[in-house]
Amino acid sequence: MSHDTTGRSLVKTISWRITGSFSTFIISYLVLGSFTIAGSIAIIQIVTNTALYYLHERIWNKIGWGKDLDK
């Protein structure tokens, strides 16, 4: 069975979080017009979503459905 290593999952988590947090910051700023509030929202989102994504990724790694196991 093909599995991502823990390190690969961690790097994917970080790269996705950078993308998602930047998006959250921009949207928050456009809606609220405050860099301080937008930054606060982005920081809270970084912490919670990083942990949730990593757990989500590791759980999905245990599910064989949809994986090409011949490679």
Protein Blocks (a to p, Z undefined) as FASTA:
>chain_A
ZZddfklmmmmmmmmmmmmmmmmmmmmmmmnopaklmmmmmmmmmmmmmmmmmmmmmmmm
mpmghpafkZZ
